Amino acid sequence: MNSVVARLSPPAKRKDITLLQTSTHTSDLDIPRWVIEQILENLITNAVKFSPRGSCVTVGFSITGNEAIFEVLDEGPGFTASDMSRMFNRYVRLSALPTGGEASTGLGLSIVKRLALQHGGSVELVSRPEESARFQVIFETGR
């Protein structure tokens, strides 16, 4: 998680977006590191891409019971009901536009969901339109 946040800090800083990491330790999961990094990179990149200048993107990790939870929370526009019904489909562009003119392929969230499912995880979203989005990627820890 540290390496992904460090790698994505420069693009965030160019938009005056603070990347706040609330935890630095990730438990030893039985999931390849590259999978976690790819999931986080897609979620954080999207959060930065669609958040307004001067906002904050929070990245965290926690263990609750037998679940390892990776979380990305932004202060972007959130998702509409229409967006939520198709957001994990490939090549789908949703209603929000990148705030800094960045390109968008419509693949990031489909990759996140596919990788999570392939490794026994799930993706949950809490979104308030016009306010924010909180993505949680949850894996069983086997505890």
C-alpha positions as CSV (number, residue, x, y, z in Angstrom):
1,M,0.0,0.0,0.0
2,N,2.9,2.4,0.8
3,S,4.4,2.0,-2.6
4,V,1.1,2.7,-4.4
5,V,0.4,5.8,-2.4
6,A,4.0,7.1,-2.9
7,R,3.7,6.4,-6.7
8,L,0.4,8.3,-7.0
9,S,1.3,11.2,-4.7
10,P,2.8,13.4,-7.6
11,P,-0.4,13.3,-9.8
12,A,-2.4,14.1,-6.7
13,K,-0.2,17.0,-5.7
14,R,-0.5,18.5,-9.2
15,K,-4.2,18.8,-8.4
16,D,-3.6,20.0,-4.8
17,I,-5.2,16.8,-3.6
18,T,-4.0,15.3,-0.3
19,L,-3.4,11.6,-0.3
20,L,-3.9,10.6,3.4
21,Q,-2.9,7.1,4.4
22,T,-4.5,6.1,7.6
23,S,-2.5,2.9,8.1
24,T,0.9,1.7,7.0
25,H,0.7,-2.0,8.0
26,T,-1.1,-4.5,5.9
27,S,-1.5,-8.0,7.3
28,D,0.1,-10.9,5.5
29,L,-2.7,-12.0,3.2
30,D,-2.7,-15.0,1.0
31,I,-3.0,-12.8,-2.0
32,P,-0.2,-11.8,-4.4
33,R,1.1,-8.3,-3.7
34,W,0.7,-7.2,-7.3
35,V,-3.1,-7.9,-7.0
36,I,-3.4,-5.6,-4.0
37,E,-1.3,-3.0,-5.7
38,Q,-3.3,-3.1,-8.9
39,I,-6.6,-2.8,-7.0
40,L,-5.4,0.1,-4.9
41,E,-3.8,1.8,-7.9
42,N,-7.1,1.7,-9.9
43,L,-9.2,3.0,-7.0
44,I,-6.8,5.7,-6.0
45,T,-6.2,6.8,-9.6
46,N,-10.0,7.1,-10.0
47,A,-10.4,9.0,-6.8
48,V,-7.7,11.5,-7.8
49,K,-9.0,11.8,-11.3
50,F,-12.6,12.6,-10.3
51,S,-12.0,14.7,-7.1
52,P,-11.9,18.5,-7.1
53,R,-8.8,20.5,-6.6
54,G,-7.9,20.9,-2.9
55,S,-9.8,17.8,-1.7
56,C,-8.6,14.8,0.2
57,V,-8.4,11.1,-0.8
58,T,-8.1,8.7,2.2
59,V,-6.5,5.3,1.8
60,G,-6.7,2.8,4.6
61,F,-6.4,-0.9,5.7
62,S,-8.0,-2.6,8.7
63,I,-8.8,-6.1,10.0
64,T,-12.3,-6.6,11.4
65,G,-12.9,-10.2,12.6
66,N,-11.8,-12.4,9.8
67,E,-11.9,-9.7,7.1
68,A,-9.1,-7.6,5.7
69,I,-10.5,-4.4,4.4
70,F,-8.8,-2.0,2.0
71,E,-10.6,1.3,1.7
72,V,-10.4,4.4,-0.5
73,L,-12.6,7.4,0.3
74,D,-12.8,10.5,-1.9
75,E,-14.5,13.9,-1.9
76,G,-15.5,13.6,-5.5
77,P,-19.0,13.8,-7.1
78,G,-20.1,10.3,-5.9
79,F,-22.2,8.1,-8.2
80,T,-25.7,8.3,-9.5
81,A,-28.1,5.3,-9.4
82,S,-27.5,4.9,-13.1
83,D,-23.7,4.8,-12.6
84,M,-24.0,2.3,-9.8
85,S,-25.9,-0.2,-12.0
86,R,-23.2,-0.4,-14.6
87,M,-20.0,0.9,-13.0
88,F,-18.2,-2.5,-13.0
89,N,-18.8,-3.1,-16.7
90,R,-15.8,-2.8,-19.0
91,Y,-15.3,0.3,-21.1
92,V,-18.2,2.2,-19.4
93,R,-17.8,5.9,-18.9
94,L,-19.9,7.2,-16.1
95,S,-21.6,10.5,-15.5
96,A,-18.7,12.3,-13.7
97,L,-16.0,13.9,-15.8
98,P,-12.3,14.0,-14.8
99,T,-11.6,17.2,-13.0
100,G,-8.2,17.9,-14.6
101,G,-8.8,16.8,-18.2
102,E,-7.4,13.3,-17.6
103,A,-8.2,10.5,-20.0
104,S,-10.6,7.7,-18.9
105,T,-10.8,4.3,-20.5
106,G,-13.7,2.9,-18.4
107,L,-11.7,-0.1,-17.3
108,G,-10.4,0.6,-13.8
109,L,-13.4,-0.5,-11.8
110,S,-14.0,-3.6,-13.9
111,I,-10.4,-4.6,-13.2
112,V,-10.8,-4.0,-9.4
113,K,-13.9,-6.2,-9.3
114,R,-12.4,-8.9,-11.4
115,L,-9.2,-9.1,-9.3
116,A,-11.1,-9.1,-6.0
117,L,-13.5,-11.9,-7.2
118,Q,-10.6,-14.0,-8.6
119,H,-9.0,-13.9,-5.2
120,G,-12.1,-14.6,-3.1
121,G,-12.9,-11.0,-2.3
122,S,-15.7,-8.5,-2.8
123,V,-16.1,-4.8,-3.6
124,E,-18.5,-2.6,-1.8
125,L,-19.4,1.0,-2.5
126,V,-21.0,3.6,-0.3
127,S,-21.7,6.7,-2.4
128,R,-23.6,9.9,-1.7
129,P,-24.3,11.7,-5.0
130,E,-22.6,15.1,-5.2
131,E,-20.5,14.3,-2.1
132,S,-18.2,11.3,-2.0
133,A,-17.5,7.7,-2.7
134,R,-16.1,5.0,-0.3
135,F,-14.9,1.8,-1.9
136,Q,-14.1,-1.1,0.3
137,V,-12.3,-4.2,-1.1
138,I,-12.8,-7.1,1.4
139,F,-10.9,-10.4,1.7
140,E,-11.3,-13.2,4.2
141,T,-8.2,-13.6,6.4
142,G,-8.7,-17.2,7.3
143,R,-8.5,-16.4,11.0
